[in-house]
């Protein structure tokens, strides 16, 4: 299954940016980045990792929001997506790591911000993944997620990706069970992002 998903993203990488731009996701990710800025310290270095970073659309929004004080790593199992992310962001703006959440040796407690857009719905054990994400956060660090929601539009996407879709109450319960506090859920920007996804933030306890 993992190999099939990687191959699918490798094949989609060349056109991914144009597709998500047409759907309006860059604007949705900019709004998420602005929400993250309201939850993080207003000054000082921000250490962040974008899990399942794809072609770097969310990473670009974070870099634009936080500027040079953001030290960013991108993790993705698709080498083609990481190459697309480097083209989008420019060489050297983020550390690129090939791998997946379960297998990669990211530093525990090493990040102020852990972000993931449309990753959780592809993982075999979402609660275990949320616990792994918490271990990556420093105490008091922020988790930022975009997660697919039930809607007839997301049903159409399911035919290609066979992904899970989570209702807000279900996701908030998963975050609670995984030990997060200050859980938030909000609608994404109007259009396909709002129909396909919900945004979430939560915090690792101090």
C-alpha contacts under 8 A as a table, 3 or more apart, distances in Angstrom:
res1	aa1	res2	aa2	distance
1	X	4	X	5.06
1	X	5	X	6.22
2	X	5	X	5.12
2	X	6	X	6.14
3	X	6	X	5.09
3	X	7	X	6.13
4	X	7	X	5.13
4	X	8	X	6.19
5	X	8	X	5.03
5	X	9	X	6.29
6	X	9	X	5.21
6	X	10	X	6.07
6	X	77	X	6.28
6	X	78	X	5.50
7	X	10	X	4.97
7	X	11	X	6.16
7	X	78	X	7.59
8	X	11	X	5.19
8	X	12	X	6.24
9	X	12	X	4.93
9	X	13	X	5.89
9	X	78	X	6.30
9	X	80	X	7.71
9	X	81	X	7.02
10	X	13	X	5.37
10	X	78	X	5.67
10	X	79	X	7.04
10	X	80	X	5.12
10	X	81	X	6.40
11	X	14	X	7.21
11	X	80	X	7.99
12	X	15	X	5.88
12	X	16	X	5.72
13	X	16	X	5.03
13	X	17	X	7.69
13	X	54	X	7.86
13	X	55	X	6.98
13	X	80	X	5.91
13	X	81	X	5.19
13	X	84	X	6.65
14	X	17	X	7.58
14	X	80	X	7.86
14	X	84	X	7.16
15	X	18	X	5.63
15	X	19	X	6.41
16	X	19	X	5.19
16	X	20	X	6.27
16	X	55	X	7.11
17	X	20	X	5.45
17	X	21	X	6.04
17	X	55	X	6.74
17	X	57	X	7.56
18	X	21	X	5.11
18	X	22	X	6.13
19	X	22	X	5.18
19	X	23	X	6.39
20	X	23	X	4.96
20	X	24	X	6.21
20	X	25	X	5.47
20	X	26	X	7.18
21	X	24	X	5.07
21	X	25	X	5.89
21	X	26	X	6.04
22	X	25	X	7.88
23	X	191	X	7.61
23	X	192	X	5.80
23	X	193	X	7.10
24	X	27	X	5.92
24	X	28	X	6.73
24	X	191	X	7.18
24	X	192	X	6.82
24	X	193	X	6.62
25	X	28	X	4.83
25	X	29	X	6.06
25	X	192	X	7.96
25	X	193	X	6.00
26	X	29	X	5.10
26	X	30	X	6.24
26	X	57	X	6.17
26	X	58	X	7.17
26	X	61	X	7.33
27	X	30	X	5.03
27	X	31	X	6.37
27	X	189	X	7.26
28	X	31	X	5.18
28	X	32	X	6.37
28	X	188	X	5.94
28	X	189	X	5.21
28	X	193	X	6.64
29	X	32	X	4.88
29	X	33	X	6.12
29	X	57	X	7.32
29	X	58	X	5.37
29	X	61	X	5.98
30	X	33	X	5.02
30	X	34	X	6.25
30	X	58	X	7.48
30	X	61	X	4.90
30	X	62	X	7.29
30	X	65	X	7.62
31	X	34	X	5.09
31	X	35	X	6.36
31	X	188	X	7.84
31	X	189	X	7.50
32	X	35	X	5.06
32	X	36	X	6.23
32	X	144	X	7.80
32	X	199	X	7.32
33	X	36	X	4.96
33	X	37	X	6.27
33	X	58	X	7.86
33	X	61	X	6.02
33	X	62	X	5.27
33	X	65	X	6.25
34	X	37	X	5.06
34	X	38	X	6.60
34	X	65	X	6.59
35	X	38	X	5.20
35	X	39	X	6.73
36	X	39	X	5.17
36	X	40	X	6.35
36	X	142	X	7.81
36	X	144	X	7.03
36	X	201	X	7.83
37	X	40	X	5.32
37	X	41	X	7.59
37	X	42	X	7.35
37	X	65	X	7.40
37	X	66	X	7.45
38	X	41	X	7.92
38	X	42	X	7.90
39	X	142	X	7.30
40	X	112	X	7.91
40	X	141	X	7.97
40	X	142	X	7.33
41	X	44	X	7.16
44	X	69	X	6.51
45	X	69	X	4.73
45	X	70	X	6.00
45	X	71	X	7.13
46	X	69	X	6.02
46	X	70	X	4.84
46	X	71	X	6.04
46	X	111	X	7.73
46	X	112	X	5.95
46	X	113	X	7.31
47	X	70	X	6.11
47	X	71	X	4.89
47	X	72	X	6.14
47	X	110	X	7.37
47	X	111	X	4.93
47	X	112	X	5.21
47	X	113	X	6.41
48	X	70	X	7.08
48	X	71	X	6.15
48	X	72	X	4.88
48	X	73	X	6.35
48	X	111	X	5.27
48	X	112	X	5.88
48	X	113	X	4.59
48	X	114	X	5.71
48	X	115	X	7.48
49	X	72	X	5.59
49	X	73	X	4.62
49	X	74	X	5.77
49	X	75	X	7.28
49	X	111	X	6.94
49	X	113	X	6.59
49	X	114	X	5.16
49	X	115	X	6.21
50	X	53	X	5.28
50	X	58	X	7.76
50	X	59	X	6.58
50	X	72	X	7.50
50	X	73	X	6.31
50	X	74	X	4.93
50	X	75	X	6.17
50	X	114	X	6.19
50	X	115	X	4.74
50	X	116	X	5.56
51	X	74	X	6.28
51	X	75	X	4.95
51	X	76	X	6.50
51	X	100	X	7.94
51	X	101	X	7.18
51	X	114	X	7.39
51	X	115	X	6.14
51	X	116	X	4.90
51	X	117	X	7.64
51	X	119	X	7.27
52	X	74	X	7.52
52	X	75	X	5.58
52	X	76	X	4.56
52	X	77	X	7.22
52	X	100	X	7.44
52	X	116	X	6.25
52	X	117	X	7.12
52	X	118	X	7.76
52	X	119	X	5.69
53	X	56	X	5.49
53	X	57	X	7.71
53	X	58	X	7.22
53	X	59	X	7.09
53	X	74	X	5.67
53	X	75	X	5.81
53	X	76	X	5.61
53	X	81	X	7.95
53	X	82	X	7.74
53	X	85	X	7.93
53	X	116	X	6.97
53	X	117	X	7.27
54	X	57	X	7.45
54	X	76	X	6.34
54	X	78	X	7.62
54	X	81	X	5.08
54	X	82	X	6.58
54	X	84	X	7.93
54	X	85	X	6.85
55	X	81	X	4.92
55	X	82	X	6.12
55	X	83	X	7.57
55	X	84	X	4.98
55	X	85	X	4.03
55	X	86	X	7.79
55	X	88	X	7.18
56	X	59	X	4.84
56	X	60	X	5.89
56	X	74	X	7.80
56	X	82	X	7.68
56	X	84	X	7.45
56	X	85	X	4.42
56	X	86	X	7.62
56	X	88	X	6.69
56	X	89	X	7.06
57	X	60	X	5.18
57	X	61	X	6.53
57	X	85	X	7.62
57	X	88	X	7.87
58	X	61	X	5.11
58	X	62	X	6.32
58	X	117	X	7.21
59	X	62	X	5.07
59	X	63	X	6.14
59	X	72	X	7.88
59	X	74	X	7.66
60	X	63	X	5.11
60	X	64	X	6.11
60	X	88	X	7.67
60	X	89	X	6.28
61	X	64	X	5.13
61	X	65	X	6.11
62	X	65	X	5.02
62	X	66	X	6.07
62	X	67	X	7.95
62	X	70	X	7.94
63	X	66	X	5.38
63	X	67	X	5.25
63	X	68	X	7.58
63	X	70	X	6.51
64	X	67	X	5.49
66	X	69	X	6.10
66	X	70	X	5.67
67	X	70	X	6.02
68	X	71	X	7.61
71	X	94	X	7.14
72	X	93	X	7.62
72	X	94	X	5.07
72	X	95	X	6.39
73	X	94	X	5.33
73	X	95	X	4.46
73	X	96	X	6.00
73	X	97	X	7.21
74	X	82	X	7.85
74	X	94	X	6.65
74	X	95	X	6.00
74	X	96	X	4.97
74	X	97	X	5.92
75	X	96	X	6.28
75	X	97	X	4.78
75	X	98	X	5.89
75	X	99	X	6.37
75	X	100	X	6.82
75	X	101	X	7.89
76	X	79	X	7.26
76	X	81	X	7.27
76	X	82	X	6.63
76	X	97	X	6.59
76	X	98	X	5.35
76	X	99	X	5.56
76	X	100	X	6.06
77	X	98	X	5.27
77	X	99	X	4.37
77	X	100	X	5.37
78	X	81	X	5.24
78	X	82	X	6.45
78	X	98	X	6.90
78	X	99	X	7.73
79	X	82	X	5.05
79	X	83	X	6.25
79	X	98	X	6.39
80	X	83	X	5.13
80	X	84	X	6.27
81	X	84	X	4.94
81	X	85	X	6.10
82	X	85	X	4.87
82	X	86	X	6.22
82	X	96	X	6.66
82	X	98	X	7.57
83	X	86	X	5.11
83	X	87	X	6.35
84	X	87	X	5.08
84	X	88	X	6.21
85	X	88	X	4.99
85	X	89	X	6.02
86	X	89	X	5.20
86	X	90	X	5.30
86	X	91	X	5.68
86	X	92	X	7.96
86	X	94	X	7.98
87	X	90	X	5.38
87	X	91	X	7.18
89	X	93	X	6.38
89	X	94	X	7.82
90	X	93	X	6.11
91	X	94	X	7.65
92	X	95	X	6.99
99	X	103	X	6.67
99	X	104	X	5.75
100	X	103	X	5.58
100	X	104	X	5.80
101	X	104	X	5.77
101	X	129	X	7.52
101	X	132	X	7.75
102	X	129	X	7.74
102	X	132	X	7.89
106	X	110	X	7.84
106	X	136	X	7.11
107	X	110	X	5.12
107	X	136	X	6.31
108	X	135	X	5.36
108	X	136	X	4.48
108	X	137	X	6.91
108	X	138	X	7.75
109	X	135	X	5.90
109	X	136	X	4.69
109	X	137	X	4.59
109	X	138	X	4.09
109	X	139	X	7.17
110	X	136	X	5.78
110	X	137	X	6.01
110	X	138	X	5.95
111	X	114	X	6.60
111	X	136	X	6.06
111	X	137	X	4.82
111	X	138	X	5.67
111	X	141	X	7.01
112	X	137	X	5.88
112	X	138	X	5.87
112	X	140	X	7.82
112	X	141	X	4.61
112	X	142	X	6.21
113	X	137	X	6.69
113	X	141	X	5.85
113	X	142	X	4.89
113	X	143	X	5.87
113	X	144	X	7.33
114	X	133	X	6.89
114	X	136	X	7.38
114	X	137	X	6.68
114	X	141	X	7.96
114	X	142	X	6.43
114	X	143	X	4.94
114	X	144	X	6.24
115	X	143	X	5.90
115	X	144	X	4.61
115	X	145	X	5.79
116	X	119	X	5.92
116	X	120	X	7.57
116	X	144	X	6.47
116	X	145	X	5.03
116	X	146	X	6.54
117	X	120	X	7.91
117	X	145	X	5.54
117	X	146	X	4.47
117	X	147	X	6.51
118	X	121	X	6.32
118	X	122	X	7.68
118	X	145	X	7.58
118	X	146	X	5.58
118	X	147	X	5.06
118	X	148	X	6.45
119	X	122	X	5.67
119	X	123	X	6.97
119	X	147	X	7.39
120	X	123	X	5.44
120	X	126	X	5.90
120	X	129	X	7.34
120	X	147	X	6.80
121	X	126	X	7.24
121	X	147	X	6.76
121	X	148	X	6.86
121	X	163	X	5.44
121	X	164	X	4.66
121	X	165	X	6.43
121	X	166	X	7.90
122	X	163	X	5.39
122	X	164	X	6.64
123	X	126	X	5.94
123	X	129	X	7.43
125	X	128	X	5.42
125	X	129	X	6.25
126	X	129	X	4.95
126	X	130	X	6.20
126	X	174	X	7.93
127	X	130	X	5.04
127	X	131	X	6.31
127	X	174	X	6.01
127	X	175	X	7.61
127	X	177	X	7.62
127	X	178	X	6.20
128	X	131	X	5.07
128	X	132	X	6.22
128	X	178	X	7.72
129	X	132	X	4.96
129	X	133	X	6.16
130	X	133	X	4.95
130	X	134	X	6.22
130	X	174	X	8.00
130	X	175	X	7.06
130	X	178	X	6.23
131	X	134	X	5.01
131	X	135	X	6.41
131	X	178	X	5.46
131	X	179	X	7.66
132	X	135	X	5.16
132	X	136	X	6.65
133	X	136	X	5.20
133	X	137	X	6.75
133	X	143	X	7.80
134	X	137	X	5.19
134	X	143	X	7.76
134	X	180	X	7.76
134	X	204	X	6.18
135	X	138	X	7.64
137	X	140	X	7.66
137	X	141	X	5.24
137	X	142	X	7.13
137	X	143	X	7.87
137	X	204	X	6.77
138	X	141	X	5.11
138	X	204	X	7.34
139	X	204	X	5.56
139	X	205	X	5.76
139	X	206	X	4.50
140	X	203	X	5.86
140	X	204	X	4.96
140	X	205	X	5.31
140	X	206	X	4.59
141	X	203	X	5.61
141	X	204	X	5.48
141	X	205	X	7.92
142	X	201	X	6.88
142	X	202	X	5.82
142	X	203	X	4.56
142	X	204	X	6.54
143	X	200	X	7.91
143	X	201	X	5.37
143	X	202	X	5.17
143	X	203	X	5.93
143	X	204	X	7.74
144	X	199	X	7.55
144	X	200	X	5.83
144	X	201	X	4.60
144	X	202	X	6.90
145	X	199	X	5.64
145	X	200	X	5.02
145	X	201	X	6.29
146	X	197	X	6.35
146	X	198	X	5.75
146	X	199	X	4.50
146	X	200	X	6.36
147	X	165	X	7.37
147	X	166	X	7.14
147	X	197	X	5.34
147	X	198	X	5.55
147	X	199	X	6.42
147	X	200	X	7.85
148	X	154	X	7.16
148	X	164	X	7.18
148	X	165	X	4.89
148	X	166	X	6.21
148	X	196	X	5.63
148	X	197	X	4.23
148	X	198	X	6.42
149	X	154	X	7.00
149	X	165	X	4.64
149	X	166	X	4.91
149	X	167	X	5.62
149	X	168	X	7.66
149	X	195	X	7.65
149	X	196	X	5.75
149	X	197	X	4.94
149	X	198	X	6.30
150	X	154	X	6.28
150	X	155	X	7.34
150	X	165	X	5.39
150	X	166	X	6.42
150	X	167	X	6.46
150	X	196	X	7.33
151	X	154	X	5.23
151	X	155	X	6.35
151	X	195	X	6.35
151	X	196	X	6.54
152	X	155	X	4.90
152	X	156	X	6.63
153	X	156	X	5.26
153	X	157	X	6.70
153	X	192	X	7.84
153	X	195	X	6.59
153	X	196	X	6.25
154	X	157	X	4.89
154	X	158	X	6.10
154	X	165	X	7.80
154	X	195	X	7.45
154	X	196	X	5.21
155	X	158	X	4.93
155	X	159	X	6.85
156	X	159	X	5.61
156	X	160	X	7.66
157	X	160	X	5.63
157	X	161	X	6.40
157	X	162	X	7.79
158	X	161	X	5.08
158	X	162	X	4.55
158	X	163	X	5.73
158	X	164	X	7.99
159	X	162	X	5.93
166	X	170	X	6.09
166	X	171	X	6.07
167	X	170	X	5.24
167	X	171	X	6.34
168	X	171	X	5.21
168	X	172	X	6.10
168	X	185	X	6.94
168	X	198	X	7.40
169	X	172	X	5.18
169	X	173	X	6.12
170	X	173	X	5.13
170	X	174	X	6.28
171	X	174	X	5.00
171	X	175	X	6.22
172	X	175	X	5.08
172	X	176	X	6.16
172	X	183	X	6.77
172	X	184	X	7.75
172	X	185	X	7.70
173	X	176	X	4.97
173	X	177	X	6.07
174	X	177	X	5.06
174	X	178	X	6.09
175	X	178	X	5.09
175	X	179	X	6.44
175	X	180	X	5.50
175	X	181	X	7.94
175	X	183	X	7.27
175	X	202	X	7.60
176	X	179	X	5.20
176	X	180	X	5.39
176	X	181	X	6.89
176	X	183	X	7.75
177	X	180	X	7.57
179	X	204	X	7.38
179	X	205	X	7.80
180	X	183	X	6.87
180	X	202	X	5.97
180	X	203	X	5.51
180	X	204	X	5.25
180	X	205	X	6.56
181	X	202	X	5.88
181	X	203	X	5.24
181	X	204	X	6.35
181	X	205	X	6.21
182	X	201	X	7.84
182	X	202	X	5.32
182	X	203	X	5.85
183	X	200	X	7.30
183	X	201	X	5.84
183	X	202	X	4.30
183	X	203	X	6.99
184	X	200	X	5.42
184	X	201	X	5.13
184	X	202	X	6.19
185	X	198	X	6.93
185	X	199	X	5.67
185	X	200	X	4.46
185	X	201	X	6.66
186	X	198	X	6.24
186	X	199	X	5.43
186	X	200	X	6.51
187	X	194	X	5.89
187	X	197	X	7.59
187	X	198	X	5.25
187	X	199	X	6.18
188	X	193	X	5.81
188	X	194	X	4.62
188	X	197	X	6.77
188	X	198	X	5.80
188	X	199	X	6.13
189	X	193	X	6.08
189	X	194	X	5.56
190	X	193	X	6.50
190	X	194	X	5.20
190	X	195	X	7.77
191	X	194	X	5.64
191	X	195	X	6.50
192	X	195	X	5.00
192	X	196	X	5.84
193	X	196	X	5.20
193	X	197	X	5.65
193	X	198	X	7.96
194	X	197	X	5.56
194	X	198	X	6.71
